[in-house]
Every structure is written in C-alpha cells, then in structure tokens.
Amino acid sequence: MERVDGYAPLREYALVGDGRTGALIARDGSVDWLCLPDVDSPSVFARILDAERGGSFRLEPTAPFDADRRYLESSNVLETTFTTSEGRVRLTDAMTLSDSGRLAPLRELVRKVEGLAGNVPLRWAFEPRFDYGRADTRIERRAGRWFAHAGASALALTLCDAGEGALRDGAVTGEFALAAGESALVSLAGTDREPAVISGRDDRRRDARPGRAATRAGPEVSSEGVRRPSACGRGHPAACRWTGSA
C-alpha cells in the first residue's frame, strides 16, 4: 500500500468495533481513526483527516512488506499478515467486549502480534490527539504504562513484550522483534470522566467470553478461536483514578 502525502486510499481501510465505537485501520497497520468513548464522540486518532496533526497508532514491520488481511469468520476481528524478506508475522486487532460482571475497561482496543516465520523487526508509534487534534494532549509514564490525557479523557497504553517505548515530540515510539512462535501484545484502554480501568494478566484466562468479539452485524456473537487478549499487568483489573477538567 502506498500513501500519498501521508494519506492511505480509503479502500485500504478496515473497521473493527464493539457496537459503541469503531476504529479504522489501514492495510499498513495504522489506526487512523478512532472516536472515544462513542462513535459520535471527538476523535483521539484522526490521521485519515489530517496526516500531520490528526494522530494515529501505528504498528508495522521496519522492513518493506506485503500485507494480506481478512476478518475471522462471523466476527469483526481483523487479521493482517505481514510478509517481509526476513519472515512473517500476524497482527490481530479487536475491540473487546465484557459481560462477565467484573471490572473492565470502558473501551479497549487490543493488538496482538504473532511470529509465524523467520525473525521480523517491528516498530510502533502511539500518537494520540484528542478532540480532532484541537486539545492539548499530554503524555506521561506511570506505573509501567503510558498515559495520554486531555481534560477528563484519557488513554492507557500497556505493552507486553513490545518494548517500553520512549516519548519524543508528542509521540511514544518503540521497536521489538518476533521470531516464529513468539508473540507480543499492545492494549489501549480509554476512559472519559471516570476512573481508567486497566486489564490484568488474569483476563487472559477469563473470557468476555472465550471466542467472544464484536461482529460486523453487531456485538456479542461467538467467533471460534478468538479470545479476549489481556494486557500485561499481573492479577485483576486495576482502576486508576483520573482527574481532569472537562
């Protein structure tokens, strides 16, 4: 896929959602549009409208690549396979659902990368811009996670085997590499005017339910083989009080 002045062709976007909001993800692995907490809320990523100031959440191999995509059957879970001269990796994107009655993020986008062949270096960039890029977005590191906030809205970025990242020029960037059989996970939890809830490692075993994910037709339809991934923290989900002005 070739971008022109930073913009991807509209035909190269796929949608993942949870019945309340949705993310547009380009074939090159960049989340270029996401409104939180709902589809009619202001954006946190809007690169599709403004390639320089809109914000995005990029994840891609460092070397030139080909990309093939598909939705897992009867689901809105997006699977992208990147092939480079060094190997292959699979990126799975989903917005999670939870009906377990336990504390869960208000909105959560999970990105899991799995090594399929060879050894593939990857890079990522987390560059949120609240309110269509108009708000003053602040990013800081707390308790091993990256937090971005503007007013009463916040995003928590949790990384598992994807490096720690470094903050520079308003974006957190990092690199990692995956060999065949290895995996990494990135979780993005959003909140608005309430405490931020961040998934714990035990969430990998509790489902939301096992194989449950939002479908293109609507939420809460089983998809065989799809499991709600967890973030990297140990134990139960944590609620972090976030204060800010509206």
N, C-alpha and C positions, 0 to 999 in steps of 0.2 A: 504494500500500500504506500502510495506517495502522497505526502501532504504538500499543499500549496500555501506558502506564507503561514505555515503553522496549522492550517485547517485541513481536516480529513473530509473526503467526499461523504455526503450524507448516506449513501448506500453502504458505507463501511461500518455503520454503527449497529450495535445490537443492544437490546433492552433487557435489564434484569430488574425485578421489583418485588415488592411484598404486599401489593394490594393497597398500599398507602402512598408510596412514592416509588420512583424508579430511577435507575442510573443508565446513562447511555455510554457504552464502552466501544471505542474504536477497535478496529482489527489489530492495531499495533499495541493493544493493552492499556490504552489511556482512558481513564474515566473522565470524560469531557463535559458531563452534565449530571448534576445531582442536586435536588432541592430537598431540604430537611426542615422540619420533620415530615412534611406532607408535600404532595405533588404541586400544590399551589403556594407553597412557601418560597421565600427567596432562595437563590442558589448558594451552594458552597463551592461547586465546581461549575464553571461556565466557559470553558475553553472553546466550546463549539460556537460561541458568540463572539468571544474576544480572545484570540490566541495568545496575546501577551499578558493581559491583566485578568482574565476570567477565572484562572485557577484550574488545576487538574490533579489527578492521582495516577501517575504513570508507572508501568511495570513492564519491562521488556528485556530481551537479551541484549548484551552490549555489542555483539557482532551482527552483521546483516542477517536477516531471517526471512523465512516464508511462514505464513500463518494460515492454518485451517481451523474453522470453527463449526460448532454445532450446539444445539440445545439438547440436553439429556431428555430422553423420551418423556412426554407429558409434563414437562416442567419448564420453569423459567430459569433454570440453572445453565449457565453458559460455559462451554468448554472450548478453550483455544489451545491448539498445539503449535508451538513454535519450533521450527527446524532450522538449525544453523549448520555450518561446516564442522562444528565441534560436537553436535549431538542434538537431542530433542528434549523439550520439557512441555508439560501440560499445565495450563492455568485454568482453574475453575473459579468462576465468580458467581456469588449468590447473595441475596439479601435474606436474612434468616427470619423465621417465624418461631414463636414460642407460645404454647398453650399449656405449659407444664404447671403453672401456678407459682413458679419460683421467680425470683428477681431476674430480669433480663433487660438488655439494652432497649431503649426506646426505638431506635433504628440501628441496624447493623449490616454493614457490607463486609463480607469475608472473601478473601482472595487466597486460594491455596495453590502452590506451585509444586509439581512433582517431576523429578528427574526420570526420564524414560530411557535415554541412551547417551553415552558419552559423558562429557563434563561441560556444562553450559554456564558461563558467567552471565549474571543478570544485574540490572540496575533498577532502582525505583526512585520516584520523586513525589513527595507529598506537599502540595502547594494549594492549600485551601484559600478561598477568597469569599468571605461571607457577603450576603446581600448584593449579588451580582457584581462583586468587586468594589462596591462603594464603601463598605465598612472597614474600619481599622482592625485588621486581623493580627492577633498576637499569638505567637507560638513559643512554648516553653516545655521543658522536660521535668516531669515529676514522677517519682517512684518507678523509674524504669520505663515510663511511657511518654510519648509526645502528646501534648495537649494544644489545640488551637482554639481560640475563643474570640468572640466579638459580642459585646453586650452580654445577653443572657443565653446565647447559643454557644455550644462547644462541641468539639470533636476530639475523641481519644484514639490515638493510633498505637496499637500493640503489635509488636514484631516477634515472631518465633522462628529462629534460625534464618533470619533475613538481614542480619546485621543490626547495628544500633542506630545508624544514621547520624548525620551532622547537619546543623542548622546554618544556612548561609543564604543571604539575600531573600529572606522571606519564604524559603522552602527547606524541607528536610529531605536529604538525599542519602542514598546508601547503595551498596553493592554486595552481592553474595554469589556463590556458585553452587550448582547442584550436580551431583553425579547420579547415575542410574540408581533408583531405589531410595534416594534421599528426597526430603520434602521441606517446604517452608510455608509459613502461614502469616498472613497480614490481616488484622481485624481493625475495622474502622467503626467505632460506636459514636452515635450522635445523640445529643440531648438539647432540649430547649426549655428554659425556665423550670428546670427540675434537676435533681442530682444526676450525675452521669453514672450509669451502671456499666461495669466492665466485666466481660465474661471471664470465668476461671477455667483452669485446666480440666476440672471435673465435668465441664459442659461437653467435653468430647464424648463422654460416655452416656450422659443424658441426652435425649434427642431434641426434642422440639417437634416431632418425634423422629426416630431413625428413618431416614429417607424422606423427610418432610420438607417441602420447599414450595415457594410460590410458583404457580403456573402462569402461562401466558393468558389463560382464560380467567384466572382468579387465584386467590390464595388457597392453601391448605389442601393440596392434592398430593398424594404419595408419589414419589419418584424413586424407583428401585435403585438402590446403591448410592443414594445421595444422603449424606449425614451432615448434620449441622456441625461445622468445624468450631473449635474453641480458640480463644486467644491463649496466650502463653502463661498467664499467671496461674499459680497453684491454688487449689482449694475452690471455694464457692465464689460466685459472682460478687463483686465489690461495688458498693455505692459510694461515690465520691461527691461531696457537696461542692457544687459550683456556684459561685455568686457573681453576679454582674448586673449591670443596669440594663433595662430593656431598650 
